[in-house]
Amino acid sequence: VNYRSSPRAVKLRTLYIDYLKTYLSDYRYDAIDEATMKLLPAVTEEYQNFAKKYEATKTGQIVKDYLSEVAKNKDVVFEPGKPGESIIGERKPNLSQFLNGLEVRIAHTMNP
């Protein structure tokens, strides 16, 4: 029996991917210092605590890897927005690439 392709496994994997993307990226205005485009220290600390608490899990490793990508930008997550349009611009390229690659990464490493 191939559980990876069962309807329930596919549904659970989709929910997990959606959850993880939400946890790592749906924070635009309430977690960013709009003057610097950096994650607020409390948000960074939450991610660090999660990664440490769950370091033996695949999710903990993904969060740790995300923090490493954020650190490459000195905690800056977004480009500045365009005057008159938006305060916050596009996500930093390496973070966009990381988030866009989550689905493939999860598909390669997780059962289902």
MARMIKOL-468940 format. One record per residue (C-alpha): residue in one letter; chain; x negated, y negated, z negated. Coordinates in Angstrom, 3 decimals, decimal comma, padded with zeros to 6 digits, always signed. Example, Ala and Ser with C-alpha at 12.3 -4.5 7.8 and 13.67 -1.06 7.14 Angstrom:
2
NODE  A  A  -012,300  +004,500  -007,800 $
NODE  S  A  -013,670  +001,060  -007,140 $
END
This chain:
112
NODE  V  A  +000,000  +000,000  +000,000 $
NODE  N  A  -001,334  -003,435  +000,939 $
NODE  Y  A  -000,284  -005,795  -001,815 $
NODE  R  A  -002,119  -008,791  -000,289 $
NODE  S  A  +000,445  -009,108  +002,475 $
NODE  S  A  +003,549  -008,252  +000,476 $
NODE  P  A  +006,207  -010,994  +000,447 $
NODE  R  A  +005,733  -011,599  -003,266 $
NODE  A  A  +001,940  -011,815  -002,969 $
NODE  V  A  +002,194  -014,313  -000,131 $
NODE  K  A  +004,675  -016,406  -002,104 $
NODE  L  A  +002,489  -016,370  -005,227 $
NODE  R  A  -000,609  -017,332  -003,273 $
NODE  T  A  +001,277  -020,237  -001,661 $
NODE  L  A  +002,514  -021,442  -005,056 $
NODE  Y  A  -001,003  -021,188  -006,494 $
NODE  I  A  -002,517  -023,179  -003,625 $
NODE  D  A  +000,183  -025,854  -003,977 $
NODE  Y  A  -000,366  -026,038  -007,736 $
NODE  L  A  -004,123  -026,341  -007,427 $
NODE  K  A  -003,964  -029,014  -004,728 $
NODE  T  A  -001,508  -030,963  -006,878 $
NODE  Y  A  -003,712  -030,641  -009,958 $
NODE  L  A  -006,797  -031,824  -008,083 $
NODE  S  A  -005,351  -034,540  -005,901 $
NODE  D  A  -001,940  -035,936  -006,862 $
NODE  Y  A  -003,202  -038,665  -009,145 $
NODE  R  A  -003,668  -041,684  -006,917 $
NODE  Y  A  -002,534  -044,661  -008,953 $
NODE  D  A  -002,420  -043,401  -012,506 $
NODE  A  A  -005,883  -041,852  -012,696 $
NODE  I  A  -008,025  -044,216  -010,645 $
NODE  D  A  -009,716  -047,446  -011,659 $
NODE  E  A  -008,519  -049,584  -008,768 $
NODE  A  A  -011,480  -051,957  -009,094 $
NODE  T  A  -014,059  -049,196  -008,581 $
NODE  M  A  -011,994  -046,365  -007,001 $
NODE  K  A  -013,443  -044,043  -009,648 $
NODE  L  A  -011,597  -041,389  -011,620 $
NODE  L  A  -010,820  -042,698  -015,071 $
NODE  P  A  -013,029  -041,134  -017,754 $
NODE  A  A  -010,024  -039,441  -019,404 $
NODE  V  A  -009,172  -037,680  -016,134 $
NODE  T  A  -012,749  -036,555  -015,592 $
NODE  E  A  -012,811  -035,292  -019,173 $
NODE  E  A  -009,583  -033,330  -018,618 $
NODE  Y  A  -011,120  -031,607  -015,593 $
NODE  Q  A  -014,324  -030,895  -017,534 $
NODE  N  A  -012,367  -029,420  -020,443 $
NODE  F  A  -010,307  -027,269  -018,090 $
NODE  A  A  -013,399  -026,014  -016,247 $
NODE  K  A  -015,119  -025,185  -019,523 $
NODE  K  A  -012,088  -023,512  -021,106 $
NODE  Y  A  -011,477  -021,366  -018,023 $
NODE  E  A  -015,052  -021,040  -016,774 $
NODE  A  A  -014,722  -017,269  -016,369 $
NODE  T  A  -011,813  -017,676  -013,942 $
NODE  K  A  -011,730  -018,492  -010,254 $
NODE  T  A  -009,588  -021,539  -010,989 $
NODE  G  A  -012,105  -022,791  -013,536 $
NODE  Q  A  -014,869  -022,417  -010,955 $
NODE  I  A  -012,855  -024,303  -008,339 $
NODE  V  A  -012,275  -027,190  -010,767 $
NODE  K  A  -015,985  -027,180  -011,663 $
NODE  D  A  -016,893  -027,277  -007,969 $
NODE  Y  A  -014,459  -030,155  -007,425 $
NODE  L  A  -016,139  -032,088  -010,240 $
NODE  S  A  -019,500  -031,483  -008,555 $
NODE  E  A  -018,129  -033,026  -005,366 $
NODE  V  A  -016,764  -035,999  -007,303 $
NODE  A  A  -020,166  -036,447  -008,991 $
NODE  K  A  -021,846  -036,669  -005,562 $
NODE  N  A  -019,871  -039,900  -005,110 $
NODE  K  A  -020,692  -041,177  -008,601 $
NODE  D  A  -017,042  -040,505  -009,545 $
NODE  V  A  -015,683  -042,588  -006,660 $
NODE  V  A  -012,724  -040,724  -005,173 $
NODE  F  A  -011,318  -043,154  -002,602 $
NODE  E  A  -012,553  -045,773  -000,193 $
NODE  P  A  -011,214  -049,265  -000,870 $
NODE  G  A  -007,934  -049,972  +000,881 $
NODE  K  A  -007,360  -052,494  +003,632 $
NODE  P  A  -006,423  -055,974  +002,403 $
NODE  G  A  -002,714  -056,590  +002,728 $
NODE  E  A  -001,963  -052,879  +003,248 $
NODE  S  A  -003,101  -050,806  +000,286 $
NODE  I  A  -005,366  -051,083  -002,717 $
NODE  I  A  -006,546  -047,493  -002,335 $
NODE  G  A  -007,876  -046,254  +000,988 $
NODE  E  A  -008,754  -042,834  +002,326 $
NODE  R  A  -010,131  -040,094  +000,110 $
NODE  K  A  -013,915  -039,732  +000,244 $
NODE  P  A  -014,830  -037,375  +003,130 $
NODE  N  A  -016,471  -034,689  +001,002 $
NODE  L  A  -013,412  -034,538  -001,269 $
NODE  S  A  -011,040  -034,320  +001,678 $
NODE  Q  A  -013,142  -031,498  +003,084 $
NODE  F  A  -013,128  -029,704  -000,281 $
NODE  L  A  -009,348  -029,967  -000,649 $
NODE  N  A  -008,723  -028,998  +002,973 $
NODE  G  A  -010,859  -025,898  +002,461 $
NODE  L  A  -009,028  -024,699  -000,648 $
NODE  E  A  -006,566  -022,498  +001,180 $
NODE  V  A  -009,295  -020,608  +003,031 $
NODE  R  A  -011,420  -020,320  -000,097 $
NODE  I  A  -008,514  -018,903  -002,065 $
NODE  A  A  -007,554  -016,509  +000,719 $
NODE  H  A  -011,114  -015,127  +000,759 $
NODE  T  A  -011,544  -014,744  -002,975 $
NODE  M  A  -008,196  -013,982  -004,520 $
NODE  N  A  -005,798  -011,099  -004,641 $
NODE  P  A  -003,218  -011,458  -003,429 $
END
